Amino acid sequence: MRVPLGVGLVTAALYFGRLGQVPLVDASEGFHVAIAWEMVARGDWITPHFDGVRYFDKPPLLYWLMAAAFQLVGRSEWSARFWPALAVVGTATLVAWLGTRLGSERLGLIAGLMVAANMEVFLFGRLAKPDLLFVFFILLAFAGFIVAYQSASRRALLVCYASLGAAVMAKDLLGALGPLAAFALFFVLTRERFKTSWWMPWAGVALLLVLAVPWHAVMEWRNPGFLWYMVVDNHILNLAGHRAFPDEDVPLAAAEFLGVTAIGFFPWSLALPWAFVRSLRPPWRSPEDRIWLLLGLWGAGLLAAFALTPFKLPHYGLPAFPALALLAAKVWDDALAGRPGAPAPRTLLALPLVALVGLAAVGVAAWKGEVILPSGTLAMVDLHSRNLSAQGQSAPFIPGEQLRLLLPISALLLGLGALGIGVAMWRRRPGAGLGVLVAFMLAFLPLVSQGFALLSRSRSGQPIAEYVKRAAGPNDVVVHEGALENTGSLVLALDRPVRIVGGTRSNLAFGATFPEAREILWDTERLRQAWRSPQRVFLVSIVKPDRSVVRELPEGSGHLLLAANGRWLYSNRPW
């Protein structure tokens, strides 16, 4: 257990360090935290709400956990992010354990560190979002299945089914359907006899149903139409591109999705071509070969499935990362051991060496002002930027002078990493080269965190939220133009409902059909009436002035009080 424990400790230090130092990110984090906080305030642990509107897009497990944390230690950035960060620690530890079981301590160590030391897991594992909880339970389900397959353990199979139920409650119905489809395809390809009574025990199926069904049933009873929305509209019609309640998210093309995944899993993604070929190529004669086939189906199958569907977002590849780490670690472990069919270690080191040298050169050139990154680069990987771009807007980015301070440090780390790999290759010590690559990623990720902190501050709605909190009296009205999910910090800052104009194409679209939402979701005419009334009205807008609803208000009546971080604050009264 020393390898899983060591990986867990390294991951905990990496993910819990300065966890609460970055303000909640608008558009995503503030939204999820506000839902959990409203759950505490309402005492309603069944139907999630956001700003008084029912919310149906995600199951409640993360909100339950955050709400419990808020009640125990208070609401803060740290308590909001605790559970996703803990899920990463659990995921890395479990991958290390599974890698050790399937191969060796070296394989387990490499795989566990690959999970911890990549940019996509690092970013999402430090955000108050449900994705890493989902990843952990998917991994636990596969681990249970693998142990049951290897040792005929009924307990492990029960863990598998229970984890599928927890995955459903963490994020999505696909939490159960995806792994079950992989298991079914596994039996088809291996031509093994599927004994239903053993592989589908009544106790396991009961565990899955007990965990996943009651909340969905109660939600349908309390919110008629919920199941149609979740199953039909949110999945079937979404895949067909004909949703009745579309949100504002702009999906990626297949090439973009695969590219973002490869970048997010860099540098370990460079070993995946060998990993996929070796795991998916028949014959699978031994039980060991078949386990690696299952991991290949999990990793490559999930990425291929999303690449072929019309709706995919940058983080949809995350549930594949544990499998990708095990597969890539297997390639590295075989290469270091000189096993037949494995690539040469020098080849595996040459690819990241070239990449690091190239990135270092780009960083130096950008620092000197000799190269400017294409404007569409950020929009490809950043969902908020992508959504606003589709609406003819651009999301605020890190101020140029602050970004320039990060570039030389980044280039230095990239250069040192390349130098270390080059020396290891020259000395013919590939293991040391791999160690340098791991050390480089562990050193580079805190710099990524610093850059992300600058980005989150440049996009935070907190400055405007704090202004409104100070200025608004108890009888004043606060209105938000555009999907309020983009400024969740406003809801957290104010102890009052925020009216929404032009924000129904969002996660609140179905919730808007319920009667109580009429008091929250306004049309333009209702805003005009309030604007002309004796009441003071504050309007927070994420829409540029030349497109804003302010243009439709009485001329000269809109007073701009503050503009900050891609948002504008107006009032019908001068300050």
C-alpha positions, -999 to 999 in steps of 0.1 A, spaced: 0 0 0 30 23 1 26 34 -35 -11 43 -33 -4 61 0 25 80 -14 5 90 -45 -24 101 -23 -2 123 -1 15 140 -31 -19 146 -47 -34 160 -15 -5 185 -11 -9 195 -48 -47 199 -47 -54 212 -13 -26 238 -13 -40 273 -17 -74 258 -25 -93 287 -11 -71 315 -24 -88 319 -58 -122 336 -58 -152 316 -70 -152 315 -108 -180 331 -127 -196 315 -148 -196 281 -133 -185 279 -96 -206 307 -82 -237 291 -98 -231 256 -82 -222 272 -48 -253 293 -48 -275 262 -54 -259 245 -24 -262 276 -2 -299 280 -12 -305 244 -3 -293 252 32 -314 284 34 -346 268 21 -341 235 40 -352 218 8 -328 189 1 -348 174 -27 -354 201 -54 -323 223 -61 -330 260 -66 -310 289 -80 -322 324 -72 -356 309 -64 -360 291 -97 -360 253 -98 -329 237 -112 -330 203 -129 -298 198 -149 -277 180 -123 -285 155 -96 -279 167 -60 -249 148 -46 -224 176 -49 -250 201 -35 -257 178 -6 -220 175 2 -213 212 -1 -244 221 19 -232 198 47 -197 214 46 -212 249 48 -232 239 78 -202 223 95 -174 248 88 -192 278 71 -194 289 35 -160 296 18 -141 289 -13 -122 262 5 -153 244 18 -170 246 -16 -140 230 -33 -132 205 -7 -152 175 -21 -139 178 -57 -103 181 -45 -109 151 -22 -123 132 -52 -91 138 -71 -70 124 -41 -93 93 -41 -90 89 -78 -52 91 -80 -49 68 -50 -73 42 -64 -55 44 -99 -22 38 -82 -36 8 -63 -52 -6 -94 -20 -1 -114 0 -19 -88 -25 -48 -88 -25 -51 -126 12 -47 -131 38 -35 -106 45 -8 -80 62 11 -107 32 10 -130 9 20 -101 32 49 -92 34 62 -128 -4 59 -134 -13 75 -101 10 105 -107 -3 108 -143 -38 113 -129 -27 140 -105 -2 157 -128 -22 168 -158 -38 202 -165 -74 192 -170 -78 172 -138 -58 199 -120 -82 227 -131 -114 208 -126 -103 191 -94 -100 226 -78 -134 238 -89 -168 235 -71 -182 213 -99 -195 177 -99 -172 164 -126 -144 148 -104 -170 132 -81 -184 116 -112 -149 105 -123 -142 89 -90 -173 68 -89 -169 57 -125 -134 46 -116 -146 28 -85 -172 10 -106 -146 -2 -131 -122 -12 -103 -150 -33 -87 -157 -50 -120 -120 -57 -126 -115 -72 -91 -147 -93 -95 -134 -105 -129 -100 -114 -115 -110 -130 -83 -147 -139 -86 -154 -115 -56 -191 -109 -51 -183 -80 -27 -163 -63 -55 -192 -67 -78 -215 -51 -52 -190 -21 -50 -193 -18 -88 -231 -15 -88 -232 8 -58 -206 30 -75 -227 32 -106 -257 44 -85 -235 70 -68 -222 82 -103 -258 87 -114 -264 109 -83 -231 127 -89 -238 139 -124 -257 119 -149 -277 89 -159 -248 80 -182 -229 72 -150 -246 38 -151 -253 33 -188 -218 41 -200 -198 15 -179 -226 -11 -184 -222 -7 -222 -184 -11 -218 -189 -42 -198 -213 -57 -223 -190 -49 -253 -161 -65 -233 -180 -98 -230 -189 -97 -267 -153 -91 -278 -138 -117 -255 -166 -142 -263 -167 -151 -227 -199 -167 -214 -220 -141 -196 -237 -157 -166 -265 -133 -158 -271 -146 -122 -235 -140 -113 -228 -107 -131 -262 -92 -124 -268 -102 -88 -301 -90 -73 -283 -73 -44 -261 -53 -68 -290 -42 -90 -309 -34 -59 -280 -12 -46 -279 7 -79 -317 13 -79 -318 22 -42 -291 49 -47 -303 62 -81 -341 58 -83 -357 74 -51 -345 109 -57 -356 108 -93 -390 94 -84 -396 121 -57 -384 148 -81 -410 137 -107 -437 136 -80 -428 171 -68 -419 185 -102 -441 170 -130 -422 167 -162 -388 163 -146 -381 129 -160 -391 139 -195 -367 168 -192 -338 148 -178 -341 117 -200 -358 129 -232 -349 165 -236 -315 166 -219 -302 134 -235 -322 120 -265 -332 153 -280 -299 169 -271 -280 142 -290 -304 148 -320 -298 185 -318 -335 193 -312 -338 202 -276 -371 219 -264 -351 237 -237 -316 245 -252 -290 261 -230 -263 286 -240 -234 261 -242 -218 259 -276 -205 224 -283 -171 215 -297 -164 198 -330 -150 163 -329 -114 175 -337 -117 203 -311 -129 178 -285 -101 153 -291 -75 182 -293 -87 197 -260 -85 163 -243 -50 156 -257 -39 191 -244 -56 185 -210 -38 151 -206 -4 164 -219 23 151 -218 9 117 -210 -14 118 -241 17 114 -263 19 77 -253 -18 70 -261 -14 60 -297 7 30 -286 -16 24 -257 -48 22 -278 -32 -1 -304 -18 -25 -279 -49 -27 -257 -75 -30 -285 -56 -53 -309 -67 -89 -307 -61 -116 -297 -68 -113 -260 -57 -147 -249 -49 -142 -212 -71 -127 -185 -44 -99 -181 -48 -90 -218 -85 -89 -214 -83 -64 -185 -63 -41 -207 -89 -45 -234 -115 -33 -209 -94 -3 -201 -90 4 -238 -128 2 -243 -133 26 -214 -107 52 -225 -109 51 -263 -145 41 -264 -156 71 -243 -136 95 -263 -149 81 -296 -185 81 -284 -184 118 -275 -164 126 -306 -192 111 -327 -221 128 -308 -232 163 -318 -230 178 -283 -197 177 -264 -180 202 -241 -143 205 -232 -145 185 -200 -165 156 -212 -134 135 -217 -125 136 -179 -142 103 -170 -118 85 -194 -87 100 -177 -82 71 -151 -82 46 -179 -59 68 -200 -35 70 -171 -34 33 -166 -29 27 -204 -2 53 -208 16 40 -176 15 5 -191 33 17 -222 59 35 -201 64 5 -178 68 -19 -207 92 4 -224 114 8 -193 113 -30 -189 122 -36 -225 91 -59 -231 83 -71 -266 60 -48 -286 67 -17 -264 81 14 -280 117 25 -273 120 46 -242 140 72 -262 109 76 -285 86 82 -256 110 108 -242 117 125 -276 81 135 -281 77 155 -249 113 169 -253 103 184 -287 70 197 -273 87 213 -243 113 230 -264 87 243 -288 65 256 -260 95 272 -243 104 290 -275 68 302 -280 67 315 -243 99 334 -248 87 349 -281 53 359 -266 72 375 -236 92 396 -260 61 405 -280 74 387 -311 43 364 -314 7 368 -304 -15 338 -298 -45 334 -321 -76 350 -306 -96 319 -310 -73 297 -289 -89 305 -256 -124 303 -270 -117 267 -280 -108 255 -245 -127 279 -223 -165 273 -223 -174 308 -210 -154 325 -237 -169 302 -263 -204 309 -252 -199 347 -252 -182 345 -286 -213 329 -300 -232 359 -288 -208 384 -304 -190 391 -271 -156 384 -258 -148 373 -223 -122 393 -203 -88 378 -203 -58 381 -180 -44 417 -183 -14 418 -206 11 430 -181 1 403 -156 3 376 -182 37 388 -193 50 381 -157 40 344 -161 56 339 -195 93 340 -185 87 317 -155 67 293 -177 95 294 -204 121 287 -177 103 257 -163 97 243 -198 133 249 -206 145 232 -174 122 202 -181 135 199 -216 171 201 -204 165 174 -178 150 151 -203 178 158 -228 204 149 -201 186 117 -192 185 107 -228 222 115 -233 230 94 -202 207 66 -214 186 67 -183 150 67 -195 136 62 -160 153 94 -149 138 111 -179 103 100 -169 110 112 -134 120 146 -148 88 148 -168 67 140 -137 87 165 -116 82 191 -144 44 187 -143 43 188 -105 62 221 -106 43 235 -135 8 230 -122 11 256 -94 20 281 -121 -11 270 -140 -31 276 -108 -16 311 -106 -26 318 -141 -61 305 -135 -64 327 -104 -56 358 -126 -81 346 -151 -108 341 -125 -102 375 -110 -104 391 -144 -138 375 -149 -153 376 -114 -186 393 -109 -176 400 -73 -166 437 -77 -200 446 -91 -218 423 -66 -200 440 -37 -209 474 -51 -246 465 -53 -245 450 -18 -233 483 -4 -255 505 -25 -288 488 -27 -314 495 -1 -340 470 12 -367 482 -12 -344 485 -43 -347 460 -71 -317 442 -86 -320 428 -122 -295 408 -142 -294 408 -180 -284 375 -195 -281 341 -179 -276 346 -142 -254 315 -141 -227 338 -155 -227 359 -124 -234 335 -96 -214 356 -72 -242 382 -74 -267 358 -59 -242 348 -32 -235 384 -22 -271 395 -19 -297 383 6 -325 389 -19 -339 376 -52 -323 388 -84 -347 394 -113 -335 381 -147 -340 396 -181 -330 376 -212 -317 346 -193 -341 318 -200 -318 301 -226 -298 285 -199 -299 259 -171 -330 276 -158 -350 271 -190 -372 243 -177 -375 257 -142 -389 289 -158 -420 269 -167 -431 267 -131 -454 294 -117 -430 309 -91 -404 317 -117 -426 344 -132 -416 367 -104 -379 361 -111 -378 359 -149 -389 393 -164 -395 404 -199 -383 437 -213 -417 454 -207 -417 445 -170 -382 460 -167 -394 492 -184 -422 495 -159 -398 490 -129 -373 514 -145 -400 542 -147 -413 535 -112 -402 555 -80 -382 524 -70 -344 524 -75 -334 496 -99 -299 482 -104 -293 464 -137 -262 441 -139 -255 432 -175 -231 408 -192 -242 422 -226 -221 449 -243 -238 483 -242 -244 484 -279 -265 452 -276 -279 457 -241 -315 460 -232 -305 494 -218 -310 507 -254 -347 500 -251 -352 519 -219 -362 556 -218 -335 577 -233 -311 592 -208 -326 572 -179 -298 546 -177 -269 557 -155 -237 537 -158 -223 532 -123 -195 507 -128 -180 486 -155 -157 457 -145 -147 423 -157 -170 421 -187 -201 434 -168 -219 467 -166 -239 481 -137 -267 506 -145 -293 523 -124 -324 543 -131 -311 568 -106 -278 586 -105 -256 577 -75 
